[in-house]
Amino acid sequence: MPRSRVYLLLSIAVGLLTFAFYVGLEASMRPYALDGIYFQQWTSETMMQTLAIEDLRRAPIESLWYLHMQPPLLDTIRAIVAHFANASEGIALVREVDQRLYLVWALAAAMLATAMFRWLARLTNTTIAFLATLLFMIHPGVISYATLLDGTFLSAVCIFLTYFELWKLRRDPNRSILPLTFLFLALALLRTLFQWPALIVFAASLILMKVPRRSIVVYLTICGVVLGSYLVKQYAMFGTTSSFGWRGLNMCRSIGSSERYDMGTYHAAIHSLPLGTTEEEKNAPAALSRRIKSTGTPNFNHLSFLSLNREMVDYCAERVRQLSLRELLEAYRLNSQIYFSPSSHYVTPNEIVVRLPWREGYDKLFSTPFLPAALGVALLLAIRYVRSDSITRYVGLILPGVYIFAVSVLGERGENMRLKFLLEPLFYLFIIFTLYRTFAAMVGPRIFSLNRWKR
């Protein structure tokens, strides 16, 4: 059988095996699930960034149009799933939608595993790629976020796929730019991290990797038109080009300034509104006028949060300016310390993860001091193989990752380990490949063939 056929069949097998593992693991752990469904205490309805599922089912287009708290892709997925649900409202609808979302997240895990295997197979060999991929997919952090019904896991998968395309472009700058373009748009519609600043960062990356000017123009044109239209719409409707509603709150958290605004006061803000429906609420669509969602969680997309969010941004920007450089550096040092804590140690315990016998070992490997040390050693080893005429291309390749890391440390405190997971699959792949190449150089090509799957 031709190698390309084996490569394809193994890729499919890895994806199917991963999907079966996640579905089977969730089924076996169902007796421990909260309400017989949830592996952590939050439903998708409880999340700050999501709209009420009833509004998404009854008026999906209108609700998504008036969404100002977050980009619309996560709620678009929820709206599609809700459209095919049997229940029509309330907790029953939330539960049915969330049960199906677990399957969607399991499919995303299969995509991540398939992409990781294909990438590692090109960098190493099929045996190492197969084993390394399966070892990563049982990582407690992966399992934790694959069973957390927010956009973290989907973002990590999209980032990994995007980087796979960047790597291909570094090797062949003349390949089509369209896969990267559409993946970037998916990221931009999923997380505010990937809006206009990221558009510039990725453009700089393509320039440094010497991608042809025509391809860069195509990328900028398509992404600029789509993302620009969306941001213009946001500004015209809500007076802001950002769709990250509580960014001011995160700014305050990142510097440890909670004397005026914290998560508790933000949650309580909806209860300070006048009793009864106001005139402004009467004229607003449900996505902006609903105060409480079916799970009892505030609707943070309520129109009152627009002014509160602007107030928080102004206040927290002023607080940042008041701090000395030493105070800022100390604040960001604390953030980076949280960043390199185990990714499975998220705010809410996961009923699957707490029962994994291998959790402690993985947590040690994917946290301080091992992970940053391993990344540092891998980087030093990798530098040895970089030719002087390829330096700018490699700088272009790592630039988006540096941007993601910087925002994850500078813009948050408390959930930095969750943001670390956005890059954790890439950290893992980089360490595995660098160790493989180092050992291959030591023991010779007969055992380790670097070009086995080269195309």
C-alpha positions as CSV (number, residue, x, y, z in Angstrom):
1,M,0.0,0.0,0.0
2,P,1.4,3.5,-0.9
3,R,2.7,5.5,2.0
4,S,0.2,8.3,1.3
5,R,-2.6,5.8,1.7
6,V,-1.3,4.5,5.0
7,Y,-0.8,8.1,6.2
8,L,-4.4,9.0,5.3
9,L,-5.8,5.8,7.0
10,L,-3.8,6.4,10.1
11,S,-5.0,10.0,10.3
12,I,-8.6,8.8,10.1
13,A,-7.9,6.1,12.7
14,V,-6.5,8.6,15.1
15,G,-9.5,10.9,14.8
16,L,-12.0,8.1,15.2
17,L,-10.1,6.6,18.1
18,T,-10.0,10.0,19.9
19,F,-13.7,10.7,19.3
20,A,-14.6,7.2,20.6
21,F,-12.3,7.7,23.6
22,Y,-14.0,11.0,24.6
23,V,-17.5,9.8,24.0
24,G,-16.7,6.6,26.0
25,L,-15.0,8.4,28.8
26,E,-17.9,10.8,29.2
27,A,-20.4,7.9,29.2
28,S,-18.4,6.0,31.8
29,M,-18.2,9.0,34.0
30,R,-21.8,9.9,33.6
31,P,-22.7,8.6,37.1
32,Y,-20.5,11.3,38.6
33,A,-21.9,14.1,36.4
34,L,-23.8,17.0,38.0
35,D,-27.5,16.6,37.2
36,G,-26.5,13.5,35.2
37,I,-25.1,15.8,32.4
38,Y,-22.4,18.2,33.5
39,F,-18.7,17.5,34.3
40,Q,-18.2,20.9,35.8
41,Q,-20.7,23.2,37.5
42,W,-21.3,25.6,34.7
43,T,-23.8,25.1,31.8
44,S,-23.2,26.9,28.5
45,E,-26.0,29.2,29.6
46,T,-24.1,30.2,32.8
47,M,-21.1,31.5,30.8
48,M,-20.8,35.3,30.9
49,Q,-20.3,35.5,27.1
50,T,-23.4,33.6,26.0
51,L,-26.9,34.8,25.1
52,A,-30.0,33.1,26.5
53,I,-30.6,29.9,24.6
54,E,-34.3,30.7,24.4
55,D,-33.6,33.9,22.5
56,L,-31.2,32.0,20.2
57,R,-33.9,29.5,19.4
58,R,-36.7,32.0,18.9
59,A,-34.8,34.7,17.1
60,P,-31.3,33.5,16.2
61,I,-30.4,36.1,13.6
62,E,-31.7,39.1,15.6
63,S,-30.0,37.8,18.8
64,L,-26.7,37.3,17.2
65,W,-27.0,40.7,15.5
66,Y,-27.4,42.4,18.9
67,L,-24.6,40.5,20.6
68,H,-22.0,42.9,22.1
69,M,-20.3,40.9,24.8
70,Q,-18.3,38.5,22.6
71,P,-17.9,37.5,18.9
72,P,-20.8,35.5,17.6
73,L,-19.3,32.1,16.6
74,L,-19.9,30.3,19.9
75,D,-23.5,31.4,20.2
76,T,-24.0,30.6,16.5
77,I,-23.1,27.0,17.2
78,R,-25.5,27.0,20.2
79,A,-28.2,28.5,18.0
80,I,-27.8,25.8,15.4
81,V,-27.9,23.1,18.0
82,A,-31.0,24.7,19.7
83,H,-32.8,24.8,16.3
84,F,-32.8,21.0,16.2
85,A,-33.6,20.5,19.9
86,N,-36.9,19.0,20.9
87,A,-37.3,21.2,24.0
88,S,-38.4,24.7,23.3
89,E,-37.5,26.7,26.4
90,G,-36.2,26.7,29.9
91,I,-33.8,24.3,31.7
92,A,-34.9,21.5,29.4
93,L,-33.7,23.3,26.4
94,V,-30.4,24.2,28.1
95,R,-29.8,20.6,29.1
96,E,-30.6,19.2,25.6
97,V,-28.4,21.7,23.9
98,D,-25.5,21.1,26.3
99,Q,-25.7,17.4,25.9
100,R,-25.2,17.8,22.1
101,L,-22.5,20.4,22.6
102,Y,-20.4,17.7,24.4
103,L,-20.5,15.7,21.1
104,V,-19.4,18.8,19.1
105,W,-16.5,19.3,21.5
106,A,-15.6,15.6,21.1
107,L,-15.5,16.1,17.3
108,A,-13.2,19.1,17.9
109,A,-11.0,16.8,20.0
110,A,-10.8,14.4,17.0
111,M,-9.8,17.3,14.7
112,L,-7.1,18.3,17.1
113,A,-5.8,14.7,17.3
114,T,-5.9,14.2,13.6
115,A,-4.0,17.5,12.9
116,M,-1.4,16.8,15.6
117,F,-0.8,13.3,14.2
118,R,-0.4,14.6,10.6
119,W,1.9,17.4,11.7
120,L,4.1,15.1,13.9
121,A,4.2,12.5,11.2
122,R,5.8,15.0,8.9
123,L,8.3,16.1,11.6
124,T,9.1,12.7,13.0
125,N,7.7,9.3,12.0
126,T,4.4,7.6,12.2
127,T,5.1,5.5,15.4
128,I,6.2,8.5,17.4
129,A,3.4,10.7,15.9
130,F,0.8,8.1,16.8
131,L,2.0,7.5,20.4
132,A,2.7,11.2,21.1
133,T,-0.7,12.2,19.9
134,L,-2.6,9.7,22.0
135,L,-0.5,10.6,25.0
136,F,-1.5,14.2,24.6
137,M,-5.2,13.5,24.1
138,I,-5.4,11.9,27.5
139,H,-3.9,15.0,29.1
140,P,-6.1,16.1,32.0
141,G,-6.0,19.7,30.6
142,V,-7.4,18.6,27.2
143,I,-10.1,16.5,28.9
144,S,-11.0,19.4,31.2
145,Y,-11.5,22.0,28.4
146,A,-13.1,19.5,26.1
147,T,-15.8,19.2,28.7
148,L,-16.1,22.9,29.5
149,L,-18.8,24.4,27.5
150,D,-17.2,27.7,26.6
151,G,-15.0,28.7,23.7
152,T,-11.6,27.8,25.1
153,F,-11.3,24.3,23.6
154,L,-12.6,25.4,20.2
155,S,-10.1,28.3,20.3
156,A,-7.2,26.0,21.1
157,V,-8.1,23.7,18.2
158,C,-8.5,26.6,15.8
159,I,-5.1,28.1,16.9
160,F,-3.4,24.7,16.4
161,L,-4.9,24.3,12.9
162,T,-3.9,27.9,12.1
163,Y,-0.4,27.3,13.2
164,F,-0.3,24.1,11.1
165,E,-1.1,26.3,8.1
166,L,1.5,28.9,9.1
167,W,4.1,26.1,9.3
168,K,3.2,24.9,5.8
169,L,3.5,28.4,4.5
170,R,6.9,28.8,6.0
171,R,8.0,25.7,4.1
172,D,6.2,26.6,0.9
173,P,5.3,30.4,0.8
174,N,3.6,29.9,-2.6
175,R,0.8,27.6,-1.3
176,S,-2.7,28.8,-1.1
177,I,-3.4,31.5,1.5
178,L,-7.1,30.7,1.7
179,P,-7.0,28.0,4.5
180,L,-5.1,30.4,6.8
181,T,-7.5,33.2,5.9
182,F,-10.6,31.3,6.8
183,L,-9.0,29.9,9.9
184,F,-8.1,33.4,11.0
185,L,-11.7,34.5,10.4
186,A,-13.0,31.6,12.5
187,L,-10.7,32.7,15.3
188,A,-11.8,36.4,15.0
189,L,-15.4,35.3,15.2
190,L,-14.7,33.1,18.2
191,R,-12.4,35.3,20.4
192,T,-11.7,39.0,20.7
193,L,-8.1,38.1,21.0
194,F,-8.1,37.7,17.2
195,Q,-9.5,41.0,16.0
196,W,-7.8,43.9,14.3
197,P,-4.5,43.8,16.3
198,A,-4.1,40.2,15.5
199,L,-4.9,40.9,11.9
200,I,-1.8,43.1,11.8
201,V,0.3,40.5,13.8
202,F,-0.5,37.8,11.3
203,A,0.2,40.1,8.3
204,A,3.6,40.8,9.8
205,S,4.2,37.1,10.3
206,L,3.4,36.5,6.6
207,I,5.8,39.3,5.5
208,L,8.6,37.9,7.7
209,M,8.0,34.4,6.2
210,K,8.4,35.9,2.7
211,V,4.9,34.9,1.6
212,P,4.2,36.5,-1.8
213,R,2.7,39.9,-1.8
214,R,-0.4,38.8,-3.7
215,S,-1.2,36.2,-1.0
216,I,-0.8,38.8,1.7
217,V,-3.1,41.2,-0.2
218,V,-5.7,38.4,-0.5
219,Y,-5.5,37.6,3.2
220,L,-5.8,41.3,4.2
221,T,-8.6,42.0,1.8
222,I,-10.8,39.1,2.8
223,C,-10.1,39.4,6.5
224,G,-10.2,43.2,6.4
225,V,-13.6,43.3,4.7
226,V,-15.2,40.7,6.9
227,L,-13.7,41.8,10.2
228,G,-13.9,45.5,9.3
229,S,-17.6,45.2,8.4
230,Y,-18.3,43.4,11.7
231,L,-16.4,46.0,13.8
232,V,-18.1,48.9,12.0
233,K,-21.4,47.3,12.8
234,Q,-20.3,47.0,16.4
235,Y,-19.3,50.7,16.6
236,A,-22.5,51.9,14.9
237,M,-24.7,50.0,17.2
238,F,-22.8,50.0,20.5
239,G,-20.2,52.7,20.2
240,T,-17.2,50.3,20.5
241,T,-15.0,48.4,18.1
242,S,-14.5,45.7,20.7
243,S,-16.8,42.8,21.3
244,F,-15.2,41.9,24.6
245,G,-17.6,43.4,27.0
246,W,-15.8,43.0,30.3
247,R,-12.3,43.9,29.0
248,G,-12.2,46.7,31.6
249,L,-12.8,44.2,34.4
250,N,-10.0,42.0,33.1
251,M,-7.7,45.0,32.9
252,C,-8.4,45.6,36.6
253,R,-7.9,42.0,37.5
254,S,-4.6,41.8,35.6
255,I,-3.0,44.5,37.8
256,G,-4.8,43.3,41.0
257,S,-7.0,46.4,41.2
258,S,-10.4,45.3,42.6
259,E,-11.1,48.1,45.0
260,R,-13.9,49.4,42.8
261,Y,-14.8,46.7,40.3
262,D,-14.6,42.9,40.8
263,M,-16.5,39.9,39.5
264,G,-19.0,40.0,42.3
265,T,-20.0,43.6,41.7
266,Y,-20.2,43.0,38.0
267,H,-22.6,40.1,38.6
268,A,-24.7,42.1,41.0
269,A,-25.0,45.1,38.6
270,I,-28.1,43.7,36.9
271,H,-29.9,43.7,40.3
272,S,-29.4,47.4,40.8
273,L,-31.6,48.3,37.8
274,P,-35.1,49.8,38.5
275,L,-37.8,47.3,39.3
276,G,-40.0,46.6,36.3
277,T,-39.3,47.0,32.6
278,T,-37.9,50.4,31.6
279,E,-39.0,52.2,28.5
280,E,-35.6,51.5,26.9
281,E,-36.0,47.8,27.6
282,K,-39.4,47.8,26.0
283,N,-38.0,49.0,22.7
284,A,-35.0,46.7,22.7
285,P,-34.8,43.1,21.4
286,A,-34.7,40.3,23.8
287,A,-30.9,39.9,23.6
288,L,-30.6,43.4,25.0
289,S,-33.6,43.6,27.3
290,R,-33.6,40.2,29.1
291,R,-32.1,40.6,32.6
292,I,-31.8,37.0,33.8
293,K,-31.3,33.8,31.8
294,S,-33.1,30.6,32.6
295,T,-30.3,29.3,34.9
296,G,-30.6,32.4,37.0
297,T,-27.4,33.9,35.5
298,P,-27.4,37.6,34.6
299,N,-27.7,38.4,30.9
300,F,-24.4,40.3,30.5
301,N,-25.5,41.3,27.0
302,H,-28.2,43.5,28.6
303,L,-28.0,47.1,27.3
304,S,-27.2,48.4,30.8
305,F,-23.8,46.8,30.6
306,L,-22.7,48.9,27.6
307,S,-22.3,52.0,29.8
308,L,-20.9,50.0,32.7
309,N,-18.3,48.4,30.4
310,R,-17.2,51.8,29.1
311,E,-16.9,53.1,32.7
312,M,-14.8,50.1,33.7
313,V,-12.4,50.5,30.7
314,D,-11.8,54.2,31.5
315,Y,-11.3,53.6,35.2
316,C,-9.0,50.6,34.8
317,A,-7.0,52.4,32.1
318,E,-6.4,55.2,34.5
319,R,-5.4,52.7,37.2
320,V,-2.8,51.2,34.9
321,R,-1.3,54.6,34.2
322,Q,-1.1,55.3,37.9
323,L,1.1,52.3,38.6
324,S,4.9,52.5,38.5
325,L,6.9,50.3,36.1
326,R,8.0,48.2,39.1
327,E,4.4,47.6,40.2
328,L,3.3,46.7,36.7
329,L,6.2,44.2,36.3
330,E,5.4,42.6,39.6
331,A,1.7,42.3,38.6
332,Y,2.6,40.7,35.3
333,R,5.1,38.4,37.1
334,L,2.2,37.1,39.2
335,N,0.1,36.6,36.1
336,S,2.8,34.6,34.4
337,Q,3.1,32.5,37.6
338,I,-0.6,31.6,37.3
339,Y,-0.1,31.1,33.6
340,F,2.3,28.3,34.1
341,S,0.2,26.5,36.8
342,P,-1.4,23.2,35.7
343,S,-4.1,23.9,33.0
344,S,-6.4,21.4,34.6
345,H,-6.6,23.4,37.8
346,Y,-9.3,25.7,36.5
347,V,-11.7,27.6,38.7
348,T,-14.4,24.9,38.8
349,P,-13.4,21.2,39.5
350,N,-14.0,18.7,36.6
351,E,-15.7,15.5,37.7
352,I,-13.7,13.5,35.1
353,V,-10.4,15.0,35.7
354,V,-10.4,14.7,39.5
355,R,-10.8,10.9,39.0
356,L,-8.0,10.4,36.5
357,P,-5.2,8.4,38.1
358,W,-2.5,10.0,35.8
359,R,-3.6,13.6,36.6
360,E,-0.8,14.4,39.1
361,G,2.0,13.3,36.7
362,Y,0.6,15.3,33.8
363,D,0.0,18.4,36.0
364,K,3.7,18.3,37.0
365,L,4.9,18.0,33.4
366,F,2.6,20.8,32.1
367,S,3.4,23.4,34.8
368,T,6.2,25.2,36.6
369,P,9.1,24.4,36.7
370,F,9.1,21.6,34.1
371,L,7.1,23.2,31.2
372,P,8.9,26.6,31.0
373,A,12.3,24.7,31.5
374,A,11.4,22.3,28.7
375,L,10.4,25.1,26.4
376,G,13.6,26.9,27.2
377,V,15.8,23.9,26.5
378,A,13.8,23.1,23.3
379,L,14.2,26.6,22.1
380,L,18.0,26.5,22.7
381,L,18.2,23.2,20.9
382,A,16.1,24.4,18.0
383,I,18.3,27.5,17.5
384,R,21.2,25.3,16.6
385,Y,19.4,24.2,13.5
386,V,18.3,27.6,12.2
387,R,20.3,28.9,9.3
388,S,21.1,32.6,9.2
389,D,19.1,33.0,6.0
390,S,16.0,31.5,7.7
391,I,16.0,33.6,10.9
392,T,13.3,36.0,9.7
393,R,11.0,33.2,8.6
394,Y,11.2,31.6,12.0
395,V,10.6,34.9,13.7
396,G,7.5,35.2,11.5
397,L,6.4,31.7,12.6
398,I,6.6,32.4,16.3
399,L,5.3,35.9,16.2
400,P,1.5,35.0,16.6
401,G,2.4,32.7,19.5
402,V,4.3,35.5,21.2
403,Y,1.3,37.8,20.7
404,I,-1.1,35.2,22.2
405,F,1.2,34.6,25.2
406,A,1.6,38.3,25.8
407,V,-2.1,39.1,25.8
408,S,-2.7,36.0,28.1
409,V,-0.3,37.4,30.7
410,L,-0.9,41.1,30.4
411,G,-4.7,41.0,30.1
412,E,-5.9,38.6,32.8
413,R,-5.3,37.4,36.4
414,G,-6.9,34.3,37.8
415,E,-7.7,32.3,34.7
416,N,-4.3,32.5,33.0
417,M,-3.8,28.7,33.1
418,R,-6.9,28.5,30.9
419,L,-5.4,30.9,28.5
420,K,-2.1,28.8,28.5
421,F,-4.1,25.9,27.1
422,L,-4.6,27.9,23.9
423,L,-1.0,27.3,23.2
424,E,-0.4,24.1,25.1
425,P,-0.8,21.7,22.1
426,L,1.8,23.8,20.2
427,F,4.1,23.8,23.2
428,Y,3.8,20.0,23.4
429,L,4.4,19.5,19.7
430,F,7.5,21.8,19.7
431,I,9.1,19.9,22.6
432,I,8.4,16.5,21.1
433,F,9.8,17.5,17.7
434,T,12.9,19.1,19.2
435,L,13.7,16.2,21.4
436,Y,13.2,13.8,18.5
437,R,15.5,15.8,16.2
438,T,18.2,16.0,19.0
439,F,18.1,12.2,19.6
440,A,18.1,11.6,15.9
441,A,21.2,13.6,15.5
442,M,22.8,11.6,18.4
443,V,21.9,8.0,17.4
444,G,21.8,8.4,13.6
445,P,19.2,8.3,10.8
446,R,18.9,4.5,10.8
447,I,16.7,4.6,13.9
448,F,15.2,8.1,13.5
449,S,14.4,9.1,9.9
450,L,13.6,12.9,9.8
451,N,12.5,12.7,6.2
452,R,10.3,9.6,6.3
453,W,7.1,11.5,5.7
454,K,8.5,14.5,3.9
455,R,6.4,15.7,1.1
